[in-house]
Each structure stands twice: as C-alpha cells, then as structure tokens.
Amino acid sequence: MLQTAEDFETGPASIYERIRDDIIQGRLGPNDRLKVAELAARLGTSTNPVREALQQLRGEGFVVLTPKRGARVRPIDDAFVRDIFEIEVLIEPALTRWFVGLATKADLDTLKDVQAQIEALNFADPQQHSKLDMAFHQVMYERHYNRHAVDLWWRHREILSAISRRFPTSLSRQRSVISEHRHLIACIEQQDADGAARVIAQHVEGSGRHIIEQMRFNA
C-alpha cells in the first residue's frame, strides 16, 4: 500500500517528520550538531525513536553522520534540491509511461476531477494545493508494481513539497503547472506514453528549478 502522510502521525516516524521539518524550516541550522539525548528530551520521547529518525534522515540526505563527531544537519541548499529532482526526472517518466498502458476511463475521470479542483483553488491555499497535486500524481503511481520506486517518489515528493511551501509560487510557474497537467491528461487520453513521459519530465524539472530560483531569491 502506498504510504501517506497519515501513516507518519504516530510512533518513530512522527519524530522523523518533526526533526525533518525543523531542518527544512531552519530551526535546526546547517551543520548544527544533533545530540540524541537533547532531541529526545525536547521532543518528549525516548532515544531509540530519535536514533531511528536520524538514520532515516541520513538516508534521505538531511543528516550527515561522521565517526566520533556524531550527526550534523546537512545544509538545505541548491545542490540538495538538485540531487532530488534529478532523481525524480528519472523515476517519474518511467512510472508515468507504465501507467499510460493501463489507464482506465475511471482513472482519467479522477485525474480530470482533481485537476478541476486544482484549477478552482488557483493556488489560494498552498497546503491544499500540495494535497491535491499529490493526489493527482498518486492516481498514476499508486498501482505500480515497483513499490521501492513508488516509495522513493513519495518520499522525494514530500521533501520537495515541504521545501517549496517556504516560498510563494510565481505566476509563471502556476501557469506552467496547470498547462503541464492538462497536457499530461491529453497524452494519457491519447495513449501517448512517450509524450506523457516527456511532459512529466518537464513538469518535475520545472518544479525543481523553481524551488532553486526561489531559494536564491530569498537567500
């Protein structure tokens, strides 16, 4: 089953999300040392969930573990975002191409419905837009047989979404998102797998580059 944000509300994963959010929002700064006992006390938990969270954050690139120096925060910079979206540019076209081959009328109706909600919202609520955008892409990816690839997409998507919520979405990027979604739906409807893969690659790269531009502008 595809994991969702609700799966991380309790237990060690909630500790992971809280530490991750502190890093993304800058409450834990670049190169800050992450002491397990101090984090456990601040978060009101035992040390084991903190250790598990730090290992997960290490795997996702948020934390650097150095022998004899412990864990430190990796800076959330251009290179961090670039590395993530470049991986997504490889993963998402493959997932999308597979989906085109099995998409049903019900799938298309769902995509069109979610897209209509996205357009009606018109970026007025960033958090709600993020949820709708996630739902749009989940329609295409949630049934894929390669669960590791889907899980990696989901985790990367969560990271980029969390970072992007720090910044406004430019009007030009808003227009591109709407246009790319519409074009993607048209390609799926026409069973054009190659076209859909090209659109999703453009979509992912555009989103990643927009985040980097906003990070630089607001630095």
HELIX and SHEET records of a PDB file:
HELIX    1   1 ALA A    5  PHE A    8  5                                   4    
HELIX    2   2 PRO A   12  ILE A   24  1                                  13    
HELIX    3   3 VAL A   36  LEU A   43  1                                   8    
HELIX    4   4 THR A   47  GLY A   59  1                                  13    
HELIX    5   5 ASP A   78  VAL A  100  1                                  23    
HELIX    6   6 LYS A  105  LEU A  121  1                                  17    
HELIX    7   7 PRO A  126  TYR A  141  1                                  16    
HELIX    8   8 ARG A  147  SER A  164  1                                  18    
HELIX    9   9 LEU A  171  GLU A  189  1                                  19    
HELIX   10  10 ALA A  193  PHE A  217  1                                  25    
SHEET    1   A 3 ARG A  33  LEU A  34  0                                        
SHEET    2   A 3 GLY A  70  VAL A  73 -1                                        
SHEET    3   A 3 VAL A  63  THR A  66 -1                                        
END                                                                             
